[in-house]
Amino acid sequence: MKLFVSMALLGFTLVVATVARADNLPEFPGIESVPITPDMNYGGFFKSHQPVKLVFGVANPGAQLKESLINTAATVRYLKSKGYRYEIQIVLYGRAVLTADQWKQEYSSYSAQFQALHEQGVQFRVCHNSMYSLHVKADDIYPYMKIVPAGILQLTKKQMQGFAYISNR
């Protein structure tokens, strides 16, 4: 098993390979991997409804973000175990945009989880309106995250495109 580490310290980023298990399913730093057994399934529903499309709206950089990352990781592991395609996007708005700033030490514990999810195809969008209000600079956002004009409108857009909205509030 390899360990994934990503830290933004003193102006540099250290990244070490993604974690992989013997079952070839991804692991995510700081998130427990629940075993996936073949008998637990949804009766082929997601096989017939691919890609599975989810959008997580996250405004709180604490419990809501943590729960969203746990749920995203568990979803990715399950869908990958079945060979199902997915499109997952996490939209950070409100105070959650502070976690997208790679230089904010207060939220650096999320860095490895963000990176590991990104490596599994999860997309991140960051609200420009919230960034402006909280004085977060575009150049400080993790390079794989994209800035959108408004987080709420991004959530609306994804729902109109058929994505299921998850808020974890």
Backbone as numpy.savetxt, mean C-alpha at the origin, in Angstrom:
# Nx Ny Nz CAx CAy CAz Cx Cy Cz
15.15 -17.23 3.77 14.31 -16.06 3.77 15.20 -14.83 3.77
14.85 -13.84 2.93 15.59 -12.59 2.87 14.82 -11.52 3.63
15.53 -10.56 4.16 14.90 -9.47 4.89 14.89 -8.23 4.03
13.77 -7.52 4.03 13.63 -6.27 3.29 13.79 -5.13 4.26
14.65 -4.19 3.94 14.84 -3.02 4.79 14.89 -1.80 3.90
14.18 -0.77 4.28 14.25 0.50 3.59 14.16 1.59 4.63
15.17 2.41 4.72 15.19 3.45 5.75 15.65 4.77 5.14
14.98 5.82 5.48 15.41 7.15 5.05 16.09 7.79 6.25
17.41 7.78 6.25 18.18 8.33 7.36 19.27 9.23 6.81
19.41 10.38 7.39 20.49 11.29 7.07 20.67 11.52 5.58
19.57 11.57 4.84 19.64 11.92 3.45 19.94 10.78 2.48
19.90 9.54 2.91 20.10 8.44 1.97 19.07 7.35 2.24
18.83 6.53 1.23 17.88 5.43 1.37 18.61 4.12 1.14
18.40 3.17 2.05 18.99 1.84 1.94 17.87 0.87 1.63
18.01 0.10 0.56 17.00 -0.87 0.20 17.67 -2.23 0.02
17.14 -3.24 0.68 17.62 -4.60 0.54 16.45 -5.44 0.02
16.72 -6.51 -0.68 15.73 -7.31 -1.41 14.42 -7.59 -0.69
13.39 -7.82 -1.47 12.05 -8.17 -0.96 12.09 -9.53 -0.29
11.26 -9.66 0.71 11.17 -10.92 1.46 10.39 -11.94 0.64
10.86 -13.17 0.65 10.12 -14.26 0.01 10.16 -15.48 0.91
9.10 -16.25 0.90 9.01 -17.46 1.72 9.13 -18.69 0.84
9.22 -19.82 1.49 9.29 -21.09 0.76 8.06 -21.30 -0.11
6.89 -20.75 0.28 5.68 -20.91 -0.52 5.60 -19.90 -1.67
6.68 -19.16 -1.89 6.79 -18.17 -2.96 5.81 -17.02 -2.86
5.21 -16.83 -1.70 4.32 -15.70 -1.50 5.09 -14.59 -0.80
4.77 -13.35 -1.11 5.51 -12.24 -0.49 5.22 -12.12 1.00
6.21 -11.65 1.70 6.04 -11.25 3.09 6.24 -9.75 3.12
5.71 -9.14 4.16 5.80 -7.69 4.28 6.37 -7.35 5.65
7.41 -6.53 5.69 8.06 -6.19 6.96 7.07 -5.66 7.99
7.10 -6.24 9.18 6.26 -5.77 10.27 4.81 -6.19 10.18
4.46 -7.02 9.19 3.09 -7.48 9.02 3.09 -9.00 9.06
2.34 -9.56 9.99 2.29 -11.01 10.14 1.68 -11.65 8.90
2.30 -12.74 8.45 1.78 -13.50 7.32 0.91 -14.64 7.83
-0.37 -14.53 7.60 -1.31 -15.55 8.01 -1.25 -16.68 6.99
-1.15 -17.94 7.44 -1.08 -19.06 6.49 -2.33 -19.12 5.61
-2.12 -19.46 4.34 -3.22 -19.58 3.39 -3.39 -21.06 3.07
-4.55 -21.60 3.42 -4.80 -23.01 3.17 -5.69 -23.17 1.93
-5.46 -24.22 1.15 -6.21 -24.40 -0.10 -7.72 -24.51 0.09
-8.16 -25.01 1.24 -9.59 -25.20 1.46 -10.33 -23.90 1.76
-9.60 -22.84 2.06 -10.24 -21.54 2.32 -10.27 -20.75 1.03
-11.49 -20.51 0.53 -11.60 -19.80 -0.74 -12.98 -19.16 -0.85
-13.21 -18.53 -1.99 -14.47 -17.83 -2.24 -15.26 -18.52 -3.36
-15.09 -19.83 -3.47 -15.86 -20.60 -4.45 -15.65 -20.18 -5.89
-14.45 -19.69 -6.21 -14.15 -19.30 -7.59 -14.62 -17.92 -7.99
-15.21 -17.18 -7.06 -15.74 -15.86 -7.40 -14.67 -14.96 -8.01
-13.53 -14.84 -7.35 -12.50 -13.92 -7.84 -11.82 -14.44 -9.10
-11.88 -15.76 -9.33 -11.35 -16.31 -10.57 -12.17 -15.78 -11.74
-13.47 -15.62 -11.52 -14.38 -15.13 -12.57 -14.45 -13.60 -12.63
-13.89 -12.93 -11.65 -13.98 -11.46 -11.57 -12.59 -10.86 -11.40
-11.82 -10.94 -12.48 -10.46 -10.41 -12.44 -10.32 -9.27 -13.43
-9.46 -8.33 -13.16 -8.67 -8.24 -11.94 -9.53 -7.79 -10.76
-9.12 -8.19 -9.58 -9.75 -7.70 -8.35 -9.28 -6.26 -8.19
-10.24 -5.33 -8.06 -9.88 -3.90 -8.04 -10.30 -3.27 -6.71
-9.28 -2.81 -5.95 -9.51 -2.19 -4.65 -8.81 -0.85 -4.57
-9.45 0.10 -3.90 -8.81 1.38 -3.59 -9.01 1.65 -2.10
-7.91 1.89 -1.42 -7.92 2.20 0.01 -7.77 3.70 0.17
-8.69 4.32 0.89 -8.58 5.74 1.21 -8.07 5.87 2.63
-6.94 6.58 2.79 -6.31 6.69 4.11 -6.06 8.15 4.45
-6.71 8.63 5.52 -6.53 10.00 5.98 -5.75 10.08 7.28
-5.72 8.99 8.04 -5.10 8.98 9.36 -3.77 8.22 9.30
-2.67 8.86 9.72 -1.37 8.19 9.63 -1.12 7.17 10.74
-2.09 6.94 11.59 -1.93 5.99 12.69 -2.62 4.68 12.42
-3.65 4.40 13.22 -4.34 3.10 13.16 -4.95 2.82 11.79
-5.53 3.82 11.16 -6.16 3.59 9.86 -5.13 3.16 8.81
-3.99 3.83 8.77 -2.95 3.45 7.81 -2.43 2.06 8.12
-2.17 1.79 9.38 -1.65 0.47 9.76 -2.60 -0.64 9.33
-3.89 -0.47 9.62 -4.89 -1.48 9.24 -4.98 -1.61 7.72
-4.89 -0.50 7.01 -4.94 -0.54 5.54 -3.75 -1.31 4.97
-2.58 -1.11 5.54 -1.38 -1.82 5.06 -1.48 -3.32 5.36
-1.98 -3.66 6.55 -2.18 -5.07 6.91 -3.19 -5.71 5.95
-4.30 -5.05 5.71 -5.33 -5.60 4.83 -4.84 -5.71 3.39
-4.08 -4.74 2.95 -3.52 -4.80 1.59 -2.57 -5.97 1.46
-1.67 -6.13 2.43 -0.71 -7.23 2.40 -1.42 -8.59 2.40
-2.43 -8.75 3.25 -3.17 -10.02 3.31 -3.90 -10.28 2.00
-4.45 -9.24 1.41 -5.16 -9.38 0.13 -4.20 -9.80 -0.98
-3.05 -9.15 -1.05 -2.05 -9.49 -2.07 -1.61 -10.94 -1.90
-1.32 -11.35 -0.67 -0.89 -12.73 -0.43 -1.98 -13.73 -0.87
-3.22 -13.47 -0.52 -4.30 -14.39 -0.89 -4.45 -14.46 -2.41
-4.55 -13.32 -3.05 -4.77 -13.30 -4.50 -3.60 -13.94 -5.24
-2.38 -13.66 -4.80 -1.20 -14.27 -5.43 -1.21 -15.78 -5.23
-1.66 -16.25 -4.06 -1.67 -17.69 -3.80 -2.60 -18.42 -4.77
-3.60 -17.73 -5.28 -4.56 -18.32 -6.22 -4.20 -18.01 -7.67
-3.19 -17.16 -7.87 -2.81 -16.77 -9.23 -3.74 -15.75 -9.84
-4.47 -15.01 -9.01 -5.43 -14.03 -9.49 -4.76 -12.67 -9.71
-5.21 -11.98 -10.72 -4.72 -10.63 -11.01 -5.44 -9.61 -10.13
-4.77 -8.52 -9.84 -5.37 -7.48 -9.01 -4.81 -6.12 -9.39
-5.60 -5.10 -9.06 -5.18 -3.71 -9.15 -5.54 -3.09 -7.81
-4.54 -2.66 -7.07 -4.78 -2.08 -5.75 -4.09 -0.72 -5.69
-4.83 0.25 -5.20 -4.27 1.59 -5.05 -4.56 2.08 -3.63
-3.55 2.69 -3.02 -3.71 3.32 -1.71 -3.61 4.82 -1.93
-4.67 5.54 -1.54 -4.71 6.99 -1.69 -4.50 7.62 -0.32
-3.41 8.37 -0.20 -3.09 9.07 1.05 -3.56 10.51 0.95
-4.39 10.92 1.90 -4.86 12.29 1.95 -4.94 12.70 3.42
-5.29 13.96 3.68 -5.29 14.44 5.07 -3.90 14.29 5.67
-3.84 14.03 6.96 -2.54 13.90 7.65 -1.74 12.68 7.20
-2.38 11.74 6.52 -1.66 10.55 6.04 -0.60 10.91 4.99
-0.73 12.08 4.34 0.30 12.46 3.36 1.66 12.65 4.03
1.66 12.91 5.31 2.94 13.06 6.03 3.77 11.78 5.96
3.12 10.62 5.84 3.84 9.35 5.77 4.50 9.15 4.40
4.06 9.89 3.39 4.64 9.78 2.06 5.94 10.57 1.93
6.22 11.42 2.92 7.45 12.22 2.93 8.58 11.33 3.43
9.47 10.96 2.53 10.53 10.02 2.86 11.52 10.53 3.90
11.48 11.79 4.26 12.43 12.34 5.22 11.83 12.53 6.61
10.55 12.26 6.78 9.89 12.43 8.09 10.21 11.23 8.97
11.09 11.42 9.93 11.51 10.34 10.82 10.35 9.76 11.61
9.38 10.59 11.96 8.23 10.14 12.75 7.48 8.99 12.07
7.51 8.94 10.75 6.76 7.93 10.01 7.67 6.97 9.23
8.93 6.95 9.52 9.87 6.12 8.77 9.60 4.63 8.91
8.86 4.23 9.94 8.56 2.80 10.12 7.68 2.25 9.00
6.99 3.11 8.27 6.14 2.66 7.16 6.93 2.45 5.87
8.12 2.96 5.80 8.89 2.95 4.56 9.05 1.56 3.96
9.46 0.59 4.75 9.69 -0.77 4.25 8.38 -1.41 3.79
7.29 -1.14 4.50 5.99 -1.70 4.11 5.51 -1.09 2.79
5.65 0.23 2.66 5.29 0.89 1.41 6.06 0.28 0.23
7.38 0.18 0.41 8.24 -0.33 -0.66 7.88 -1.76 -1.03
7.67 -2.62 -0.03 7.34 -4.02 -0.30 5.99 -4.14 -1.03
5.02 -3.34 -0.64 3.72 -3.36 -1.33 3.87 -2.85 -2.76
4.64 -1.78 -2.92 4.90 -1.24 -4.26 5.53 -2.32 -5.15
6.46 -3.08 -4.61 7.11 -4.14 -5.40 6.14 -5.24 -5.81
5.02 -5.33 -5.12 3.99 -6.32 -5.48 2.90 -5.71 -6.36
3.14 -4.49 -6.86 2.21 -3.87 -7.80 1.20 -2.92 -7.20
1.25 -2.72 -5.88 0.33 -1.78 -5.25 0.77 -0.36 -5.62
-0.19 0.45 -6.03 0.09 1.83 -6.42 -0.27 2.77 -5.27
0.48 3.85 -5.18 0.23 4.87 -4.16 -0.04 6.20 -4.84
-1.07 6.89 -4.33 -1.39 8.23 -4.80 -1.44 9.15 -3.58
-0.94 10.37 -3.74 -0.83 11.32 -2.64 -1.56 12.60 -3.02
-2.38 13.10 -2.13 -3.22 14.26 -2.36 -2.41 15.57 -2.32
-2.43 16.28 -3.44 -1.74 17.57 -3.52 -2.35 18.60 -2.55
-3.67 18.62 -2.45 -4.31 19.59 -1.55 -3.81 19.42 -0.12
-3.74 18.18 0.35 -3.27 17.92 1.71 -1.78 18.24 1.84
-1.01 17.91 0.80 0.42 18.23 0.83 0.61 19.73 0.98
-0.14 20.51 0.23 -0.05 21.96 0.29 -0.38 22.45 1.70
-1.47 21.95 2.26 -1.91 22.38 3.59 -0.92 22.02 4.69
-0.24 20.88 4.51 0.69 20.39 5.53 2.15 20.69 5.20
2.38 21.47 4.16 3.72 21.91 3.76 4.65 20.74 3.43
4.11 19.76 2.71 4.91 18.63 2.25 5.33 18.92 0.81
6.62 18.82 0.54 7.15 19.15 -0.78 7.07 17.94 -1.71
6.78 18.20 -2.98 6.68 17.14 -3.98 8.00 16.37 -4.10
9.11 17.06 -3.98 10.42 16.41 -4.11 10.73 15.47 -2.95
9.96 15.55 -1.87 10.22 14.72 -0.70 9.39 13.43 -0.67
8.45 13.30 -1.60 7.59 12.12 -1.67 8.41 10.94 -2.21
8.15 9.74 -1.71 8.82 8.56 -2.24 8.67 8.56 -3.76
9.73 8.21 -4.49 9.71 8.33 -5.95 8.66 7.48 -6.66
8.21 6.40 -6.07 7.22 5.53 -6.71 5.78 5.97 -6.41
5.61 7.00 -5.61 4.28 7.53 -5.32 3.97 8.67 -6.28
2.72 8.73 -6.72 2.32 9.79 -7.64 1.38 10.76 -6.93
1.54 12.02 -7.24 0.71 13.07 -6.66 -0.51 13.29 -7.56
-1.68 13.36 -6.92 -2.92 13.65 -7.64 -3.47 14.97 -7.10
-4.26 15.69 -7.89 -4.76 16.99 -7.43 -5.53 16.92 -6.11
-6.42 15.92 -5.96 -7.23 15.81 -4.75 -7.47 14.34 -4.43
-7.17 13.94 -3.22 -7.36 12.55 -2.81 -8.79 12.08 -2.92
-9.72 12.93 -2.52 -11.14 12.57 -2.55 -11.59 12.33 -4.00
-11.14 13.18 -4.91 -11.51 12.97 -6.31 -10.85 11.73 -6.89
-9.64 11.39 -6.41 -9.00 10.15 -6.85 -9.81 8.94 -6.40
-10.31 8.98 -5.16 -11.16 7.90 -4.67 -12.45 7.81 -5.49
-13.01 8.94 -5.82 -14.22 8.98 -6.64 -13.95 8.39 -8.03
-12.84 8.80 -8.62 -12.47 8.29 -9.95 -12.35 6.77 -9.93
-11.64 6.24 -8.94 -11.42 4.79 -8.89 -12.75 4.05 -8.68
-13.63 4.60 -7.85 -14.94 3.96 -7.67 -15.73 3.97 -8.96
-15.66 5.07 -9.70 -16.37 5.16 -10.97 -15.77 4.21 -12.01
-14.52 3.80 -11.80 -13.87 2.82 -12.68 -14.09 1.39 -12.21
-14.92 1.20 -11.18 -15.27 -0.14 -10.72 -14.44 -0.68 -9.56
-13.65 0.16 -8.93 -12.86 -0.26 -7.78 -13.73 -0.28 -6.53
-13.54 -1.26 -5.67 -14.22 -1.30 -4.38 -13.45 -0.39 -3.42
-14.16 0.46 -2.72 -13.55 1.43 -1.80 -13.47 0.85 -0.39
-12.28 0.90 0.19 -12.04 0.42 1.55 -11.47 1.58 2.36
-12.06 1.86 3.54 -11.55 2.98 4.34 -10.91 2.57 5.65
-11.22 1.39 6.19 -10.65 0.93 7.47 -10.79 1.94 8.58
-11.94 2.56 8.71 -12.16 3.52 9.80 -12.81 2.84 10.95
